[in-house]
């Protein structure tokens, strides 16, 4: 899911690696070997040689085909930095970007604590806009950074290149950003969550003008927040945001149901251009859904996409009573489930990596053929002789427009990969993109034996077993 957190952060030296290949997957023709000769690349920010974690939560591909990834770097004895780095099309680190290929930033909100990035977009001028959170003196603030193409902060944005927001929902406490999109006027639309006056998190949407000022034509002050979409009186989160062809803002996330404080329904919120809930969407502007996999406990929306007919696709996961399954929901524009999609508007998938355990989907794309791709991670079965078994594989799945698994894709619709960083443990995907050549690019993380590396995989077109 898109809510992420590290205990500590830090950054110094960047290390690029292609070690730790999984022999079976390296022979798999799906991986694009023109990318770093392996089809994937890993990196780690390693301050003073400490065992350190670096994770790619956000990704964008610029007009020159360069892959920009961002997230955070966590060290054992230092605070954390927001980190951005950039690869050339062939998988080499782009040393013309920032300081030898990467940019780090700390203390955006002035607290000299943890900073991290969760979402990214690249505007028409090649400027990189990232959002996440930063430690203030007392708590966490939502943070926006805008960088020039060379990796320097864009000081035309709020005078510093940085904007932070605190107490958006009125609780004078933590604020976080989960995702960002630009509207047709170039305004920044951000979703996340903010502590409300009742002490719980509210789903929050901020809209900023291109100069970094809040757009007060949106919600009266540039911010809207919503609490209790599922009726439980607990936390609501915004994990992803898109804008449809009519300029309406759609957010997905989850909302507490009330049956248990940590039981959630998947939620979709739709706002008009002015920040009002759009009542043409299911009567009140909000749709919730639970028990997609039959477990009636945890359903979460992590990412949104729109197809060419304006239908709304959400991916995430659902509890089946014992374990978790990947889910895709598809809705008509009026907020009703599209029953032409697998018969009931919902597709679930368990056992993507063959382990019969947990399956989580974190991002979704509709390709030019109206196929639906999702990325995430799945527990895999133990392998004799490996130092760790039954750990996570990065998973990529493709479904046909009607909701059936596309069996021509990979192995029965599924491509998985593990051990990218050489640690024989956890590989996870958080972001998915398709480049101008039709190649599928996935960003996430992989365990290197001591800590986590940021990871990028690229799969060449066609991903077809025939």
Secondary structure, DSSP 8 states (H G I E B T S, - for coil): ------S------EEEE-----HHHHHSTTB-TTTTTTSEEEEEE-GGG---EEEEEEEEE-TTS-EEEEEEEE-SSS--EEEEEEE-TTS-B-TTTTBTTEEEE--TTSSSS-EEEEEEEE-TTS-EEEEEEEE-SSSEEEEEEEE-TTS-B-TTTTTTSEEEE--TTEEEEEEEEEEEEE-TT--EEEEEEEEETTSSEEEEEEEE-TTS-B-TTSTTTSEEEE--TTSSSS-EEEEEEEE-TTS-EEEEEEEE-SSSTT-EEEEEEEE-TTS-B-TTTTTTSEEEE--TTS-SSBEEEEEEEE-TT--EEEEEEEE-SSSEEEEEEEE-TTS-B-TTTTTTSEEEE--TTEEEEEEEEEEEEE-TTS-EEEEEEEEE---TT-SS-S-EEEEEEEE-TTS-B-TTTTBTTEEEE--TTSSSS-EEEEEEEE-TTS-EEEEEEEE-SSSEEEEEEEE-S-----
